[in-house]
Amino acid sequence: MNTPLAFTIPEAIKASGLGRTTLYKILKRRDLKAHKAGRRTLIRYAKLQQYMAALPAYTPNKQPPANAAMNAVHWCLLNRALLTDFTIQLLKFLIFLQENGGA
C-alpha cells in the first residue's frame, strides 16, 4: 500500500486518534501546518507523523503528595475546581496547619 502524501481532516483524525476539536486547536496554535487545495484542507502525512512522534511519552500519575495542602491542590486540579477565594483561603489554612504541626 502506498503512503499518502496528505490527509484530509477526517483522515488525519482517524490516522492520529486525535479528536476533531483537538486537531483544529493544534492547527490554530500552528503546531501543525495545513494546506488548502480548493475547499479541502490537507495535512501532510510526514508533518502529522513528525508531530505525533514529538509528543511527550505518557507517564502514569505519581502518587499524590502526602501532606494535606498538596492533597487539596491535587484534588482541585483533578476535579478542575475553580480556585475561588474560599478555595484559596482553605489552601492557606491547610498550609498553616501543616507548617504548625496540626495536619
C-alpha positions as CSV (number, residue, x, y, z in Angstrom):
1,M,0.0,0.0,0.0
2,N,1.3,3.4,-0.9
3,T,1.8,6.0,1.8
4,P,-0.4,9.0,1.2
5,L,1.1,12.5,0.6
6,A,-1.5,14.2,2.7
7,F,-4.6,13.6,4.8
8,T,-7.9,15.4,4.8
9,I,-9.1,16.5,8.2
10,P,-11.3,13.4,8.8
11,E,-8.4,11.1,7.6
12,A,-6.0,12.9,9.9
13,I,-8.3,12.4,12.8
14,K,-8.7,8.7,12.1
15,A,-5.0,8.2,11.5
16,S,-3.8,10.1,14.5
17,G,-6.5,9.2,17.0
18,L,-6.9,12.9,17.8
19,G,-10.3,14.5,18.2
20,R,-11.6,17.0,15.7
21,T,-11.6,19.9,18.2
22,T,-8.1,19.0,19.4
23,L,-6.8,18.8,15.8
24,Y,-8.2,22.2,15.0
25,K,-6.7,23.7,18.2
26,I,-3.3,22.2,17.1
27,L,-3.7,23.9,13.7
28,K,-4.8,27.2,15.3
29,R,-1.7,27.2,17.5
30,R,0.3,26.5,14.3
31,D,1.9,23.4,15.9
32,L,0.9,21.6,12.7
33,K,0.5,23.2,9.3
34,A,-2.4,22.6,7.0
35,H,-2.7,23.4,3.3
36,K,-5.7,24.3,1.2
37,A,-6.5,22.6,-2.1
38,G,-9.7,24.2,-3.3
39,R,-12.2,23.6,-0.5
40,R,-10.2,20.7,1.0
41,T,-7.9,21.2,4.0
42,L,-4.9,18.9,3.8
43,I,-2.3,17.9,6.3
44,R,0.9,16.4,5.0
45,Y,1.5,12.8,6.1
46,A,5.1,13.4,7.1
47,K,4.2,16.5,9.2
48,L,1.5,14.7,11.0
49,Q,3.9,11.8,11.7
50,Q,6.5,14.2,13.0
51,Y,4.0,16.0,15.2
52,M,2.8,12.7,16.7
53,A,6.4,11.5,17.2
54,A,7.3,14.7,19.1
55,L,4.5,14.3,21.6
56,P,5.7,13.5,25.1
57,A,5.5,9.9,26.3
58,Y,2.7,9.0,28.6
59,T,3.7,8.6,32.3
60,P,1.1,7.4,34.8
61,N,0.2,9.8,37.6
62,K,2.5,9.6,40.5
63,Q,1.1,9.1,44.0
64,P,-0.2,12.4,45.2
65,P,1.8,14.2,47.9
66,A,1.1,13.1,51.5
67,N,0.6,16.5,53.1
68,A,-2.9,18.0,53.4
69,A,-2.2,21.2,51.5
70,M,-0.8,19.3,48.5
71,N,-3.7,16.8,48.6
72,A,-6.1,19.8,48.4
73,V,-4.2,21.3,45.4
74,H,-4.1,17.9,43.8
75,W,-7.9,17.4,44.3
76,C,-8.5,20.9,42.8
77,L,-6.5,20.1,39.7
78,L,-8.0,16.6,39.2
79,N,-11.6,18.0,39.6
80,R,-10.9,21.1,37.7
81,A,-12.2,23.1,40.6
82,L,-12.2,26.8,40.3
83,L,-9.8,28.5,42.6
84,T,-12.3,30.7,44.3
85,D,-11.5,33.0,47.2
86,F,-12.8,30.2,49.5
87,T,-10.5,27.6,47.9
88,I,-7.5,29.9,48.2
89,Q,-8.3,30.6,51.9
90,L,-8.7,26.8,52.5
91,L,-5.4,26.1,50.9
92,K,-3.7,28.8,53.0
93,F,-5.3,27.3,56.2
94,L,-4.1,23.8,55.3
95,I,-0.6,25.1,54.7
96,F,-0.7,26.9,58.0
97,L,-1.8,23.7,59.8
98,Q,0.9,21.7,58.1
99,E,3.6,24.2,59.0
100,N,2.5,24.3,62.6
101,G,2.1,20.5,63.1
102,G,-1.7,20.5,63.1
103,A,-2.4,18.4,60.0
